[in-house]
Amino acid sequence: MLQEKARHPSWKGRGINIVAMKPGEQETRLREAVARRAYQLFEGQGCSPGHAGEDWRRAELDLVRPLACGLLTRDDKISVSTDISVFDEGGVEVCVEPRRLALCGRPRAQNAAAGACPLRQSVYRVLAFPVEVDPSQVHARFNGRILEIDLYRTPVAAQAA
């Protein structure tokens, strides 16, 4: 994983950490987080068996959602803008794989559903791309509470290699 600090490091206590990932790395992180949350739900029900599928689906709903954003595609550049105020103060990771962007951070208390994340686990907002981007060529900046992310398409010749 390659990590880069953004040039504009914070907005109201929220900092950006850009992480370039290989394909599948983010999926592994998501699965592990959902498994931990599903186990918390299992324990919260007194370790009563027979609800594994239901606990897993609930854990996914608690932690992983689509990224609500504006998206603009021009030539070789993709620009994403999203409201960062849904995350609590602290670090927000911008995780980029060739075909997916995920923001990871702790939810603001008022945005977390009652009882959804009692341990204040990180939540994920995910966006899939229809084209490949270069995870090492990502720039992010704050424009007020809006996080603006610029990504660059992988050249077609590099995709074939």
Rosetta blueprint (number, residue, H / E / L):
1 M L
2 L E
3 Q E
4 E E
5 K E
6 A E
7 R E
8 H E
9 P E
10 S E
11 W E
12 K L
13 G L
14 R E
15 G E
16 I E
17 N E
18 I E
19 V E
20 A E
21 M L
22 K L
23 P L
24 G L
25 E H
26 Q H
27 E H
28 T H
29 R H
30 L H
31 R H
32 E H
33 A H
34 V H
35 A H
36 R H
37 R H
38 A H
39 Y H
40 Q H
41 L H
42 F H
43 E H
44 G H
45 Q L
46 G L
47 C L
48 S L
49 P L
50 G L
51 H L
52 A H
53 G H
54 E H
55 D H
56 W H
57 R H
58 R H
59 A H
60 E H
61 L H
62 D H
63 L H
64 V E
65 R E
66 P E
67 L L
68 A L
69 C L
70 G E
71 L E
72 L E
73 T E
74 R E
75 D L
76 D L
77 K E
78 I E
79 S E
80 V E
81 S E
82 T E
83 D E
84 I H
85 S H
86 V H
87 F E
88 D L
89 E L
90 G E
91 G E
92 V E
93 E E
94 V E
95 C E
96 V E
97 E E
98 P L
99 R L
100 R E
101 L E
102 A E
103 L E
104 C E
105 G E
106 R L
107 P E
108 R L
109 A L
110 Q L
111 N L
112 A L
113 A L
114 A L
115 G L
116 A L
117 C L
118 P L
119 L L
120 R L
121 Q L
122 S L
123 V E
124 Y E
125 R E
126 V E
127 L E
128 A E
129 F L
130 P L
131 V L
132 E L
133 V E
134 D E
135 P E
136 S E
137 Q E
138 V E
139 H E
140 A E
141 R E
142 F E
143 N E
144 G L
145 R L
146 I E
147 L E
148 E E
149 I E
150 D E
151 L E
152 Y E
153 R E
154 T L
155 P L
156 V H
157 A H
158 A H
159 Q H
160 A H
161 A L
